[in-house]
Amino acid sequence: MTLRRPTRLSAEGLGGQVASLRHEVRISAPAETVWSVVTHPESIPEWFPGIESCTVNGNIRIIKTRAGMEMAEEILTNDPLLHRFVYRITSSLYKFHLGTIDVIELGENDSLCVYSTTAEPDVLALIIAGGTKDALVEIKRLAEESIKE
């Protein structure tokens, strides 16, 4: 797993700068298998730590954390050809948030899963980034276990 240092991106209207972080993990499974883990918006409690449950209505997903907090997310892209899932948290806690999961085929039974987070305020980006790192561990486990069955 590779951790990239936070970078500061200029963003007009967002106080000038936002935190952007990226984690990635190589997975011994076909890209389609990895994609099947993340493409279903309602599956997030299975692989993102701290999320107890969620409901999905159209392109809106409401997640409920183990602490009982509910947050709305808008699903912007769920592209089966690019293997890209993009969402934004619309909760008032965030001035801006964008989460992107990309699944990249490297070869037969060899994939790269990249989870990027851009957010303001910075501290919330760092909190989510910790969760995305652990989410990648779970995505890897689920994908690799599914091809063993």
WOQUIUR-V657418 format. One record per helix or strand. SS is the DSSP state (A for helix, B for strand). FROM is the first residue (numbers start at 1). TO is the last residue. If there is no record, write none. Layout:
# WOQUIUR-V657418
ss=(SS & SS)
from=(FROM & FROM)
to=(TO & TO)
This chain:
# WOQUIUR-V657418
ss=(B & B & B & A & A & B & B & B & B & B & B & A)
from=(2 & 7 & 16 & 31 & 41 & 51 & 60 & 70 & 84 & 96 & 110 & 122)
to=(3 & 11 & 27 & 38 & 47 & 57 & 65 & 79 & 89 & 107 & 120 & 148)
